[in-house]
């Protein structure tokens, strides 16, 4: 999913596995929030889940970029992205 390797396979390092699982978890939360946003029947709920989704995506991007900047050892291959 999203170019990530199969996380059920053994990882070359625990750090890589931890970061990959963290990223995958964030993406799953974002996907679920989008689905709930689409399924809401009330306009107020629909708008609020939309605001949550958009804000979450921005924060997720900020967090992942901060992790990447924090460690000079991290690059796309360390994050589990092909």
Backbone torsions as a table, in degrees:
resi	resn	phi	psi	omega
1	UNK	NA	129.5	178.1
2	UNK	55.5	34.7	177.3
3	UNK	77.1	7.6	-179.6
4	UNK	-86.1	142.7	179.6
5	UNK	-67.4	167.9	177.8
6	UNK	-66.2	111.6	-175.7
7	UNK	-75.8	-1.4	175.2
8	UNK	-84.3	-13.7	179.0
9	UNK	-81.0	153.9	177.4
10	UNK	-58.3	140.3	-179.4
11	UNK	-96.8	155.0	179.1
12	UNK	-75.7	-21.8	176.6
13	UNK	-150.4	152.5	178.5
14	UNK	-65.6	-36.7	179.5
15	UNK	-60.7	-44.6	179.3
16	UNK	-61.8	-43.8	-179.7
17	UNK	-64.1	-43.8	-178.7
18	UNK	-62.5	-46.2	180.0
19	UNK	-66.4	-41.1	179.3
20	UNK	-62.4	-45.1	178.4
21	UNK	-64.5	-39.0	177.6
22	UNK	-61.4	-47.5	179.2
23	UNK	-61.8	-44.6	-179.9
24	UNK	-61.6	-41.2	178.0
25	UNK	-62.1	-43.0	177.7
26	UNK	-61.7	-42.6	179.5
27	UNK	-65.1	-37.5	178.5
28	UNK	-66.5	-39.4	176.8
29	UNK	-62.7	-44.4	179.3
30	UNK	-62.2	-43.0	178.8
31	UNK	-62.5	-43.5	-179.9
32	UNK	-65.1	-40.4	178.1
33	UNK	-62.4	-39.2	178.5
34	UNK	-65.6	-41.6	178.5
35	UNK	-62.8	-45.1	178.0
36	UNK	-61.5	-41.3	177.4
37	UNK	-55.8	-45.4	-179.5
38	UNK	-68.6	-30.5	-173.3
39	UNK	-88.0	-12.9	-176.6
40	UNK	-68.3	140.4	-179.2
41	UNK	-93.9	-27.2	-178.0
42	UNK	-89.0	138.1	-177.7
43	UNK	-59.3	-42.6	-178.8
44	UNK	-61.7	-47.1	178.5
45	UNK	-62.2	-42.8	-178.9
46	UNK	-58.5	-47.5	179.9
47	UNK	-64.9	-42.0	-178.8
48	UNK	-68.6	-40.5	175.6
49	UNK	-66.3	-34.1	175.6
50	UNK	-63.3	-43.0	178.1
51	UNK	-65.2	-41.6	177.4
52	UNK	-60.3	-48.3	-177.9
53	UNK	-58.1	-49.9	-177.9
54	UNK	-63.1	-43.3	178.2
55	UNK	-65.5	-39.3	179.9
56	UNK	-63.4	-43.4	179.6
57	UNK	-60.4	-44.3	178.9
58	UNK	-62.3	-44.2	-179.6
59	UNK	-68.3	-37.6	178.0
60	UNK	-61.5	-44.5	178.1
61	UNK	-60.8	-43.8	179.4
62	UNK	-61.7	-44.1	-179.2
63	UNK	-63.8	-48.0	-177.9
64	UNK	-64.8	-40.3	177.7
65	UNK	-65.8	-36.3	177.8
66	UNK	-65.9	-40.6	177.0
67	UNK	-61.2	-42.8	-178.9
68	UNK	-64.6	-41.2	179.2
69	UNK	-71.5	-33.5	-175.4
70	UNK	-63.4	-38.2	-176.2
71	UNK	-116.4	118.7	178.2
72	UNK	-69.7	-14.5	178.5
73	UNK	-77.5	-18.5	-176.4
74	UNK	-85.3	136.2	169.9
75	UNK	-146.7	-172.3	-175.5
76	UNK	-60.7	-32.3	179.8
77	UNK	-72.6	-32.6	177.2
78	UNK	-72.2	-28.0	179.6
79	UNK	-80.5	-3.4	178.2
80	UNK	83.0	21.1	179.8
81	UNK	-106.5	128.9	-179.9
82	UNK	-92.0	NA	NA
